Amino acid sequence: MAISARHQLLSDSWTTDVEHLEWAIGRFKADPNAANTCEVVFFEVEGDRHLHCNVTHRHATKTVTGWAGPGHVHDGFVHNRRFRDTPQKDMIRHIRDMVLAARV
């Protein structure tokens, strides 16, 4: 399983958090036998103070509590979540749970 992360931020308000989150995502221990690539994208929406996070898997996964989706996109199946006042360690846990969600 390959896991990648990137961001498309409109401001600097989430930059430090996103750098830490991307570093943590790079350390996730995925099952090497799981053939389900995963991309995590962080972004902001103009006029919205939340940090948005999309997790896209090539194959459908179980939905994790707190995440919207799945939506079917060109690259697979996407789940989305917003963060605002969530402690960073909890953000990492929520993202890890979605990244490593079991296939359906």
ChimeraX attribute file (.defattr): number of C-alpha atoms within 10 A of each C-alpha:
attribute: neighborCount
match mode: 1-to-1
recipient: residues
	/A:1	15
	/A:2	14
	/A:3	20
	/A:4	15
	/A:5	17
	/A:6	13
	/A:7	16
	/A:8	11
	/A:9	18
	/A:10	12
	/A:11	11
	/A:12	9
	/A:13	13
	/A:14	17
	/A:15	14
	/A:16	9
	/A:17	15
	/A:18	21
	/A:19	13
	/A:20	14
	/A:21	19
	/A:22	18
	/A:23	12
	/A:24	15
	/A:25	18
	/A:26	13
	/A:27	10
	/A:28	13
	/A:29	11
	/A:30	14
	/A:31	11
	/A:32	9
	/A:33	7
	/A:34	12
	/A:35	13
	/A:36	22
	/A:37	16
	/A:38	22
	/A:39	17
	/A:40	22
	/A:41	18
	/A:42	22
	/A:43	19
	/A:44	19
	/A:45	13
	/A:46	10
	/A:47	6
	/A:48	9
	/A:49	13
	/A:50	17
	/A:51	19
	/A:52	19
	/A:53	21
	/A:54	23
	/A:55	24
	/A:56	28
	/A:57	29
	/A:58	18
	/A:59	17
	/A:60	19
	/A:61	20
	/A:62	13
	/A:63	17
	/A:64	17
	/A:65	9
	/A:66	12
	/A:67	18
	/A:68	14
	/A:69	16
	/A:70	18
	/A:71	12
	/A:72	15
	/A:73	11
	/A:74	7
	/A:75	13
	/A:76	16
	/A:77	19
	/A:78	25
	/A:79	23
	/A:80	20
	/A:81	19
	/A:82	19
	/A:83	14
	/A:84	12
	/A:85	9
	/A:86	10
	/A:87	10
	/A:88	14
	/A:89	11
	/A:90	11
	/A:91	19
	/A:92	17
	/A:93	12
	/A:94	16
	/A:95	22
	/A:96	17
	/A:97	14
	/A:98	25
	/A:99	25
	/A:100	21
	/A:101	15
	/A:102	15
	/A:103	14
	/A:104	8
